Protein backbone atom coordinates (compact mmCIF):
# COMPACT_ATOMS: atom_id res chain seq x y z
CA UNK A 1 0.00 0.00 0.00
CA UNK A 2 1.38 3.38 -1.04
CA UNK A 3 1.38 6.68 0.82
CA UNK A 4 -1.25 9.29 0.15
CA UNK A 5 -0.58 12.20 -2.14
CA UNK A 6 -1.67 15.74 -1.46
CA UNK A 7 -5.19 16.30 -2.71
CA UNK A 8 -8.56 17.34 -1.36
CA UNK A 9 -12.12 17.60 -2.55
CA UNK A 10 -12.27 20.25 -5.27
CA UNK A 11 -8.53 20.18 -6.05
CA UNK A 12 -7.43 20.64 -9.66
CA UNK A 13 -4.85 18.21 -11.08
CA UNK A 14 -2.86 17.58 -14.23
CA UNK A 15 -2.37 13.81 -14.37
CA UNK A 16 -0.65 11.53 -16.82
CA UNK A 17 0.46 7.96 -17.28
CA UNK A 18 2.43 6.18 -19.98
CA UNK A 19 2.96 2.65 -21.16
CA UNK A 20 5.72 0.71 -19.46
CA UNK A 21 8.99 1.09 -21.40
CA UNK A 22 7.08 3.60 -23.57
CA UNK A 23 5.01 0.76 -25.03
CA UNK A 24 2.35 2.04 -27.45
CA UNK A 25 -0.58 0.78 -25.37
CA UNK A 26 -3.02 3.21 -27.05
CA UNK A 27 -1.97 2.65 -30.67
CA UNK A 28 -4.82 2.48 -33.15
CA UNK A 29 -8.26 4.06 -32.99
CA UNK A 30 -9.87 0.99 -31.38
CA UNK A 31 -7.70 1.24 -28.24
CA UNK A 32 -8.19 4.99 -27.96
CA UNK A 33 -11.96 4.68 -28.33
CA UNK A 34 -12.05 2.00 -25.64
CA UNK A 35 -9.97 4.13 -23.27
CA UNK A 36 -12.29 7.10 -23.81
CA UNK A 37 -15.30 4.88 -23.08
CA UNK A 38 -13.69 3.77 -19.82
CA UNK A 39 -12.74 7.35 -19.00
CA UNK A 40 -16.33 8.48 -19.51
CA UNK A 41 -17.70 5.67 -17.35
CA UNK A 42 -15.18 6.11 -14.53
CA UNK A 43 -15.61 9.87 -14.37
CA UNK A 44 -19.39 9.46 -14.13
CA UNK A 45 -19.32 6.61 -11.63
CA UNK A 46 -16.85 8.32 -9.31
CA UNK A 47 -18.01 11.87 -10.02
CA UNK A 48 -14.66 13.23 -11.18
CA UNK A 49 -14.90 16.27 -13.46
CA UNK A 50 -12.74 16.16 -16.60
CA UNK A 51 -11.72 19.47 -18.17
CA UNK A 52 -9.30 18.31 -20.86
CA UNK A 53 -7.70 15.14 -22.17
CA UNK A 54 -5.20 14.02 -24.77
CA UNK A 55 -4.35 10.43 -25.71
CA UNK A 56 -1.20 9.67 -27.65
CA UNK A 57 0.01 6.20 -28.62
CA UNK A 58 2.12 5.66 -25.51
CA UNK A 59 0.60 7.93 -22.87
CA UNK A 60 -2.35 10.05 -21.83
CA UNK A 61 -2.89 13.43 -20.14
CA UNK A 62 -5.90 14.55 -18.12
CA UNK A 63 -6.87 17.84 -16.51
CA UNK A 64 -9.46 17.17 -13.85
CA UNK A 65 -11.03 18.21 -10.58
CA UNK A 66 -11.06 15.85 -7.61
CA UNK A 67 -14.69 16.88 -7.28
CA UNK A 68 -15.82 13.88 -5.24
CA UNK A 69 -12.59 13.42 -3.27
CA UNK A 70 -12.18 9.98 -4.86
CA UNK A 71 -9.38 10.63 -7.33
CA UNK A 72 -7.34 7.61 -6.24
CA UNK A 73 -10.33 5.31 -6.80
CA UNK A 74 -10.85 6.92 -10.19
CA UNK A 75 -7.33 6.20 -11.41
CA UNK A 76 -7.23 2.76 -9.88
CA UNK A 77 -10.41 1.83 -11.74
CA UNK A 78 -9.49 3.57 -15.02
CA UNK A 79 -5.98 2.13 -15.29
CA UNK A 80 -7.09 -1.24 -13.98
CA UNK A 81 -9.93 -1.91 -16.40
CA UNK A 82 -7.98 -0.58 -19.37
CA UNK A 83 -4.98 -2.73 -18.41
CA UNK A 84 -7.13 -5.86 -18.29
CA UNK A 85 -8.76 -4.94 -21.61
CA UNK A 86 -5.39 -4.39 -23.26
CA UNK A 87 -3.94 -7.70 -22.10
CA UNK A 88 -7.10 -9.54 -23.15
CA UNK A 89 -6.98 -8.04 -26.65
CA UNK A 90 -3.22 -8.07 -27.21
CA UNK A 91 -2.01 -10.95 -25.08
CA UNK A 92 1.03 -10.96 -22.85
CA UNK A 93 1.22 -10.56 -19.12
CA UNK A 94 2.26 -7.86 -16.70
CA UNK A 95 1.51 -4.30 -15.75
CA UNK A 96 1.04 -2.12 -18.84
CA UNK A 97 1.63 1.28 -17.21
CA UNK A 98 4.99 2.72 -16.20
CA UNK A 99 3.67 4.16 -12.93
CA UNK A 100 0.48 4.25 -10.88
CA UNK A 101 0.12 7.74 -12.40
CA UNK A 102 1.78 11.10 -12.01
CA UNK A 103 -0.21 14.10 -10.82
CA UNK A 104 0.44 17.79 -10.38
CA UNK A 105 -1.75 19.87 -8.09
CA UNK A 106 -2.94 23.07 -9.83
CA UNK A 107 -3.37 26.24 -7.77
CA UNK A 108 -6.34 28.04 -9.36
CA UNK A 109 -8.16 28.93 -12.58
CA UNK A 110 -5.30 30.94 -14.07
CA UNK A 111 -2.90 28.02 -13.74
CA UNK A 112 -5.67 25.70 -14.89
CA UNK A 113 -5.85 27.58 -18.20
CA UNK A 114 -2.14 27.02 -18.77
CA UNK A 115 -2.42 23.33 -17.89
CA UNK A 116 -5.28 22.88 -20.38
CA UNK A 117 -3.25 24.61 -23.09
CA UNK A 118 -0.26 22.39 -22.31
CA UNK A 119 -2.35 19.24 -22.70
CA UNK A 120 -4.03 20.34 -25.94
CA UNK A 121 -0.66 21.22 -27.48
CA UNK A 122 0.89 17.80 -26.86
CA UNK A 123 0.20 16.50 -30.41
CA UNK A 124 1.72 19.67 -31.87
CA UNK A 125 4.87 19.33 -29.76
CA UNK A 126 5.08 15.68 -30.77
CA UNK A 127 5.00 16.67 -34.45
CA UNK A 128 1.79 14.73 -35.13
CA UNK A 129 -0.26 17.76 -36.27
CA UNK A 130 0.44 21.43 -36.91
CA UNK A 131 -2.93 22.61 -35.59
CA UNK A 132 -3.92 21.26 -32.20
CA UNK A 133 -7.59 21.20 -33.27
CA UNK A 134 -6.76 18.69 -36.00
CA UNK A 135 -5.87 16.01 -33.48
CA UNK A 136 -8.83 13.67 -33.11
CA UNK A 137 -7.88 12.11 -29.76
CA UNK A 138 -7.96 15.16 -27.52
CA UNK A 139 -10.70 17.39 -26.13
CA UNK A 140 -9.70 20.20 -28.51
CA UNK A 141 -13.02 20.08 -30.35
CA UNK A 142 -15.22 19.59 -27.28
CA UNK A 143 -15.46 23.33 -26.56
CA UNK A 144 -17.70 26.06 -28.01
CA UNK A 145 -19.89 23.61 -29.92
CA UNK A 146 -23.21 24.88 -28.52
CA UNK A 147 -23.89 21.47 -27.00
CA UNK A 148 -22.94 19.63 -23.86
CA UNK A 149 -19.98 17.26 -24.05
CA UNK A 150 -20.50 13.69 -22.84
CA UNK A 151 -17.02 13.60 -21.34
CA UNK A 152 -15.56 16.99 -20.43
CA UNK A 153 -17.13 19.85 -18.49
CA UNK A 154 -17.02 22.11 -21.52
CA UNK A 155 -19.27 24.75 -19.91
CA UNK A 156 -16.67 25.33 -17.20
CA UNK A 157 -13.77 25.52 -19.67
CA UNK A 158 -15.72 27.87 -21.94
CA UNK A 159 -16.32 30.08 -18.92
CA UNK A 160 -12.58 30.19 -18.26
CA UNK A 161 -11.71 31.35 -21.78
CA UNK A 162 -14.93 33.29 -22.56
CA UNK A 163 -14.71 32.75 -26.33
CA UNK A 164 -13.30 30.29 -28.87
CA UNK A 165 -10.98 33.00 -30.18
CA UNK A 166 -9.57 33.55 -26.69
CA UNK A 167 -9.03 29.80 -26.29
CA UNK A 168 -7.17 29.52 -29.60
CA UNK A 169 -5.05 32.59 -28.92
CA UNK A 170 -4.23 31.45 -25.39
CA UNK A 171 -3.29 27.94 -26.46
CA UNK A 172 -0.94 29.08 -29.21
CA UNK A 173 0.60 31.76 -27.01
CA UNK A 174 1.73 28.85 -24.80
CA UNK A 175 3.27 26.77 -27.62
CA UNK A 176 6.87 27.25 -26.44
CA UNK A 177 5.84 26.52 -22.87
CA UNK A 178 7.51 23.63 -21.10
CA UNK A 179 6.45 22.85 -17.55
CA UNK A 180 10.12 22.99 -16.55
CA UNK A 181 9.92 26.74 -17.17
CA UNK A 182 6.77 27.14 -15.11
CA UNK A 183 6.50 27.54 -11.32
CA UNK A 184 6.45 23.91 -10.20
CA UNK A 185 6.99 23.20 -6.52
CA UNK A 186 8.23 19.76 -5.47
CA UNK A 187 6.68 18.40 -2.27
CA UNK A 188 6.87 15.00 -0.63
CA UNK A 189 3.29 14.46 -1.78
CA UNK A 190 3.93 15.39 -5.42
CA UNK A 191 4.21 18.43 -7.65
CA UNK A 192 2.38 21.76 -7.30
CA UNK A 193 1.72 24.04 -10.27
CA UNK A 194 1.45 27.49 -8.77
CA UNK A 195 3.11 29.86 -6.33
CA UNK A 196 5.11 28.39 -3.43
CA UNK A 197 2.95 30.17 -0.86
CA UNK A 198 -0.11 28.25 -2.11
CA UNK A 199 1.37 25.14 -0.51
CA UNK A 200 0.33 26.38 2.93
CA UNK A 201 -3.29 26.67 1.77
CA UNK A 202 -3.18 23.30 0.03
CA UNK A 203 -1.69 21.57 3.06
CA UNK A 204 -4.33 23.15 5.29
CA UNK A 205 -7.11 21.73 3.13
CA UNK A 206 -5.37 18.37 2.94
CA UNK A 207 -4.80 18.20 6.69
CA UNK A 208 -8.41 19.15 7.48
CA UNK A 209 -9.53 16.24 5.40
CA UNK A 210 -7.10 13.90 7.14
CA UNK A 211 -8.21 15.09 10.58
CA UNK A 212 -11.84 14.50 9.67
CA UNK A 213 -11.07 10.96 8.53
CA UNK A 214 -9.17 10.19 11.72
CA UNK A 215 -12.42 10.38 13.65
CA UNK A 216 -13.61 7.18 12.01
CA UNK A 217 -12.36 4.49 9.72
CA UNK A 218 -9.87 5.91 7.26
CA UNK A 219 -11.44 6.23 3.86
CA UNK A 220 -10.02 3.78 1.32
CA UNK A 221 -9.97 6.42 -1.41
CA UNK A 222 -7.26 8.24 0.56
CA UNK A 223 -4.97 5.23 0.23
CA UNK A 224 -3.01 4.49 -2.90
CA UNK A 225 -3.10 0.79 -3.70
CA UNK A 226 -1.23 -1.11 -6.34
CA UNK A 227 -2.91 -1.23 -9.78
CA UNK A 228 -5.12 -4.28 -10.09
CA UNK A 229 -3.40 -5.59 -13.22
CA UNK A 230 -0.02 -5.36 -11.46
CA UNK A 231 -1.37 -7.35 -8.50
CA UNK A 232 -2.74 -9.97 -10.89
CA UNK A 233 0.51 -10.14 -12.86
CA UNK A 234 2.58 -10.63 -9.73
CA UNK A 235 0.20 -13.36 -8.57
CA UNK A 236 0.32 -15.09 -11.96
CA UNK A 237 4.11 -14.92 -11.92
CA UNK A 238 4.15 -16.53 -8.50
CA UNK A 239 1.81 -19.44 -9.37
CA UNK A 240 3.07 -19.92 -12.93
CA UNK A 241 -0.31 -19.68 -14.67
CA UNK A 242 -2.97 -17.20 -15.73
CA UNK A 243 -5.82 -16.64 -13.29
CA UNK A 244 -8.28 -17.77 -15.99
CA UNK A 245 -6.66 -21.21 -15.85
CA UNK A 246 -7.14 -21.79 -12.11
CA UNK A 247 -9.32 -24.87 -11.64
CA UNK A 248 -11.57 -23.94 -8.73
CA UNK A 249 -13.05 -27.43 -8.67
CA UNK A 250 -9.87 -28.67 -6.98
CA UNK A 251 -8.68 -28.04 -3.44
CA UNK A 252 -5.49 -26.36 -4.64
CA UNK A 253 -7.46 -24.17 -7.05
CA UNK A 254 -9.75 -22.97 -4.27
CA UNK A 255 -6.75 -22.09 -2.12
CA UNK A 256 -5.26 -20.08 -5.00
CA UNK A 257 -8.58 -18.30 -5.47
CA UNK A 258 -8.64 -17.45 -1.77
CA UNK A 259 -5.13 -16.02 -1.87
CA UNK A 260 -5.98 -13.98 -4.95
CA UNK A 261 -9.05 -12.58 -3.19
CA UNK A 262 -6.91 -11.29 -0.32
CA UNK A 263 -4.41 -9.76 -2.73
CA UNK A 264 -7.14 -8.01 -4.71
CA UNK A 265 -8.84 -6.70 -1.58
CA UNK A 266 -5.77 -5.69 0.43
CA UNK A 267 -3.24 -5.02 -2.30
CA UNK A 268 -5.39 -3.42 -5.00
CA UNK A 269 -8.16 -2.08 -2.74
CA UNK A 270 -10.94 -3.58 -4.86
CA UNK A 271 -14.49 -3.83 -3.59
CA UNK A 272 -16.35 -7.13 -3.72
CA UNK A 273 -18.59 -5.83 -6.49
CA UNK A 274 -15.44 -5.29 -8.59
CA UNK A 275 -13.83 -8.62 -7.67
CA UNK A 276 -16.89 -10.66 -8.63
CA UNK A 277 -16.27 -9.83 -12.33
CA UNK A 278 -12.69 -11.14 -12.28
CA UNK A 279 -11.86 -14.80 -13.01
CA UNK A 280 -11.98 -17.08 -11.00
CA UNK A 281 -14.74 -15.38 -8.95
CA UNK A 282 -17.42 -15.04 -11.63
CA UNK A 283 -19.24 -18.22 -10.56
CA UNK A 284 -19.53 -17.15 -6.92
CA UNK A 285 -22.32 -15.16 -5.29
CA UNK A 286 -21.42 -11.60 -4.38
CA UNK A 287 -22.74 -12.18 -0.86
CA UNK A 288 -20.26 -15.04 -0.33
CA UNK A 289 -17.11 -12.99 -0.88
CA UNK A 290 -17.08 -11.36 2.57
CA UNK A 291 -16.92 -14.66 4.44
CA UNK A 292 -14.48 -16.13 1.92
CA UNK A 293 -12.19 -13.11 2.41
CA UNK A 294 -12.22 -13.35 6.22
CA UNK A 295 -11.61 -17.12 6.14
CA UNK A 296 -8.76 -16.63 3.66
CA UNK A 297 -7.17 -13.89 5.76
CA UNK A 298 -7.27 -16.08 8.86
CA UNK A 299 -5.81 -19.05 7.01
CA UNK A 300 -2.99 -16.98 5.53
CA UNK A 301 -2.27 -15.39 8.92
CA UNK A 302 -2.06 -18.80 10.61
CA UNK A 303 0.19 -20.03 7.83
CA UNK A 304 2.54 -17.10 8.31
CA UNK A 305 2.64 -17.73 12.07
CA UNK A 306 3.66 -21.35 11.49
CA UNK A 307 6.45 -20.27 9.16
CA UNK A 308 7.79 -17.82 11.77
CA UNK A 309 7.84 -20.59 14.40
C-alpha positions in Angstrom: 0.0 0.0 0.0 1.4 3.4 -1.0 1.4 6.7 0.8 -1.3 9.3 0.1 -0.6 12.2 -2.1 -1.7 15.7 -1.5 -5.2 16.3 -2.7 -8.6 17.3 -1.4 -12.1 17.6 -2.6 -12.3 20.2 -5.3 -8.5 20.2 -6.1 -7.4 20.6 -9.7 -4.9 18.2 -11.1 -2.9 17.6 -14.2 -2.4 13.8 -14.4 -0.6 11.5 -16.8 0.5 8.0 -17.3 2.4 6.2 -20.0 3.0 2.6 -21.2 5.7 0.7 -19.5 9.0 1.1 -21.4 7.1 3.6 -23.6 5.0 0.8 -25.0 2.3 2.0 -27.4 -0.6 0.8 -25.4 -3.0 3.2 -27.0 -2.0 2.7 -30.7 -4.8 2.5 -33.1 -8.3 4.1 -33.0 -9.9 1.0 -31.4 -7.7 1.2 -28.2 -8.2 5.0 -28.0 -12.0 4.7 -28.3 -12.1 2.0 -25.6 -10.0 4.1 -23.3 -12.3 7.1 -23.8 -15.3 4.9 -23.1 -13.7 3.8 -19.8 -12.7 7.4 -19.0 -16.3 8.5 -19.5 -17.7 5.7 -17.4 -15.2 6.1 -14.5 -15.6 9.9 -14.4 -19.4 9.5 -14.1 -19.3 6.6 -11.6 -16.8 8.3 -9.3 -18.0 11.9 -10.0 -14.7 13.2 -11.2 -14.9 16.3 -13.5 -12.7 16.2 -16.6 -11.7 19.5 -18.2 -9.3 18.3 -20.9 -7.7 15.1 -22.2 -5.2 14.0 -24.8 -4.4 10.4 -25.7 -1.2 9.7 -27.7 0.0 6.2 -28.6 2.1 5.7 -25.5 0.6 7.9 -22.9 -2.4 10.1 -21.8 -2.9 13.4 -20.1 -5.9 14.6 -18.1 -6.9 17.8 -16.5 -9.5 17.2 -13.8 -11.0 18.2 -10.6 -11.1 15.9 -7.6 -14.7 16.9 -7.3 -15.8 13.9 -5.2 -12.6 13.4 -3.3 -12.2 10.0 -4.9 -9.4 10.6 -7.3 -7.3 7.6 -6.2 -10.3 5.3 -6.8 -10.8 6.9 -10.2 -7.3 6.2 -11.4 -7.2 2.8 -9.9 -10.4 1.8 -11.7 -9.5 3.6 -15.0 -6.0 2.1 -15.3 -7.1 -1.2 -14.0 -9.9 -1.9 -16.4 -8.0 -0.6 -19.4 -5.0 -2.7 -18.4 -7.1 -5.9 -18.3 -8.8 -4.9 -21.6 -5.4 -4.4 -23.3 -3.9 -7.7 -22.1 -7.1 -9.5 -23.1 -7.0 -8.0 -26.6 -3.2 -8.1 -27.2 -2.0 -11.0 -25.1 1.0 -11.0 -22.8 1.2 -10.6 -19.1 2.3 -7.9 -16.7 1.5 -4.3 -15.8 1.0 -2.1 -18.8 1.6 1.3 -17.2 5.0 2.7 -16.2 3.7 4.2 -12.9 0.5 4.2 -10.9 0.1 7.7 -12.4 1.8 11.1 -12.0 -0.2 14.1 -10.8 0.4 17.8 -10.4 -1.7 19.9 -8.1 -2.9 23.1 -9.8 -3.4 26.2 -7.8 -6.3 28.0 -9.4 -8.2 28.9 -12.6 -5.3 30.9 -14.1 -2.9 28.0 -13.7 -5.7 25.7 -14.9 -5.8 27.6 -18.2 -2.1 27.0 -18.8 -2.4 23.3 -17.9 -5.3 22.9 -20.4 -3.2 24.6 -23.1 -0.3 22.4 -22.3 -2.4 19.2 -22.7 -4.0 20.3 -25.9 -0.7 21.2 -27.5 0.9 17.8 -26.9 0.2 16.5 -30.4 1.7 19.7 -31.9 4.9 19.3 -29.8 5.1 15.7 -30.8 5.0 16.7 -34.5 1.8 14.7 -35.1 -0.3 17.8 -36.3 0.4 21.4 -36.9 -2.9 22.6 -35.6 -3.9 21.3 -32.2 -7.6 21.2 -33.3 -6.8 18.7 -36.0 -5.9 16.0 -33.5 -8.8 13.7 -33.1 -7.9 12.1 -29.8 -8.0 15.2 -27.5 -10.7 17.4 -26.1 -9.7 20.2 -28.5 -13.0 20.1 -30.4 -15.2 19.6 -27.3 -15.5 23.3 -26.6 -17.7 26.1 -28.0 -19.9 23.6 -29.9 -23.2 24.9 -28.5 -23.9 21.5 -27.0 -22.9 19.6 -23.9 -20.0 17.3 -24.0 -20.5 13.7 -22.8 -17.0 13.6 -21.3 -15.6 17.0 -20.4 -17.1 19.8 -18.5 -17.0 22.1 -21.5 -19.3 24.7 -19.9 -16.7 25.3 -17.2 -13.8 25.5 -19.7 -15.7 27.9 -21.9 -16.3 30.1 -18.9 -12.6 30.2 -18.3 -11.7 31.4 -21.8 -14.9 33.3 -22.6 -14.7 32.8 -26.3 -13.3 30.3 -28.9 -11.0 33.0 -30.2 -9.6 33.5 -26.7 -9.0 29.8 -26.3 -7.2 29.5 -29.6 -5.1 32.6 -28.9 -4.2 31.5 -25.4 -3.3 27.9 -26.5 -0.9 29.1 -29.2 0.6 31.8 -27.0 1.7 28.8 -24.8 3.3 26.8 -27.6 6.9 27.3 -26.4 5.8 26.5 -22.9 7.5 23.6 -21.1 6.5 22.8 -17.6 10.1 23.0 -16.5 9.9 26.7 -17.2 6.8 27.1 -15.1 6.5 27.5 -11.3 6.4 23.9 -10.2 7.0 23.2 -6.5 8.2 19.8 -5.5 6.7 18.4 -2.3 6.9 15.0 -0.6 3.3 14.5 -1.8 3.9 15.4 -5.4 4.2 18.4 -7.6 2.4 21.8 -7.3 1.7 24.0 -10.3 1.4 27.5 -8.8 3.1 29.9 -6.3 5.1 28.4 -3.4 2.9 30.2 -0.9 -0.1 28.3 -2.1 1.4 25.1 -0.5 0.3 26.4 2.9 -3.3 26.7 1.8 -3.2 23.3 0.0 -1.7 21.6 3.1 -4.3 23.2 5.3 -7.1 21.7 3.1 -5.4 18.4 2.9 -4.8 18.2 6.7 -8.4 19.1 7.5 -9.5 16.2 5.4 -7.1 13.9 7.1 -8.2 15.1 10.6 -11.8 14.5 9.7 -11.1 11.0 8.5 -9.2 10.2 11.7 -12.4 10.4 13.7 -13.6 7.2 12.0 -12.4 4.5 9.7 -9.9 5.9 7.3 -11.4 6.2 3.9 -10.0 3.8 1.3 -10.0 6.4 -1.4 -7.3 8.2 0.6 -5.0 5.2 0.2 -3.0 4.5 -2.9 -3.1 0.8 -3.7 -1.2 -1.1 -6.3 -2.9 -1.2 -9.8 -5.1 -4.3 -10.1 -3.4 -5.6 -13.2 0.0 -5.4 -11.5 -1.4 -7.3 -8.5 -2.7 -10.0 -10.9 0.5 -10.1 -12.9 2.6 -10.6 -9.7 0.2 -13.4 -8.6 0.3 -15.1 -12.0 4.1 -14.9 -11.9 4.1 -16.5 -8.5 1.8 -19.4 -9.4 3.1 -19.9 -12.9 -0.3 -19.7 -14.7 -3.0 -17.2 -15.7 -5.8 -16.6 -13.3 -8.3 -17.8 -16.0 -6.7 -21.2 -15.9 -7.1 -21.8 -12.1 -9.3 -24.9 -11.6 -11.6 -23.9 -8.7 -13.0 -27.4 -8.7 -9.9 -28.7 -7.0 -8.7 -28.0 -3.4 -5.5 -26.4 -4.6 -7.5 -24.2 -7.0 -9.8 -23.0 -4.3 -6.7 -22.1 -2.1 -5.3 -20.1 -5.0 -8.6 -18.3 -5.5 -8.6 -17.4 -1.8 -5.1 -16.0 -1.9 -6.0 -14.0 -4.9 -9.0 -12.6 -3.2 -6.9 -11.3 -0.3 -4.4 -9.8 -2.7 -7.1 -8.0 -4.7 -8.8 -6.7 -1.6 -5.8 -5.7 0.4 -3.2 -5.0 -2.3 -5.4 -3.4 -5.0 -8.2 -2.1 -2.7 -10.9 -3.6 -4.9 -14.5 -3.8 -3.6 -16.3 -7.1 -3.7 -18.6 -5.8 -6.5 -15.4 -5.3 -8.6 -13.8 -8.6 -7.7 -16.9 -10.7 -8.6 -16.3 -9.8 -12.3 -12.7 -11.1 -12.3 -11.9 -14.8 -13.0 -12.0 -17.1 -11.0 -14.7 -15.4 -9.0 -17.4 -15.0 -11.6 -19.2 -18.2 -10.6 -19.5 -17.1 -6.9 -22.3 -15.2 -5.3 -21.4 -11.6 -4.4 -22.7 -12.2 -0.9 -20.3 -15.0 -0.3 -17.1 -13.0 -0.9 -17.1 -11.4 2.6 -16.9 -14.7 4.4 -14.5 -16.1 1.9 -12.2 -13.1 2.4 -12.2 -13.4 6.2 -11.6 -17.1 6.1 -8.8 -16.6 3.7 -7.2 -13.9 5.8 -7.3 -16.1 8.9 -5.8 -19.0 7.0 -3.0 -17.0 5.5 -2.3 -15.4 8.9 -2.1 -18.8 10.6 0.2 -20.0 7.8 2.5 -17.1 8.3 2.6 -17.7 12.1 3.7 -21.3 11.5 6.4 -20.3 9.2 7.8 -17.8 11.8 7.8 -20.6 14.4 
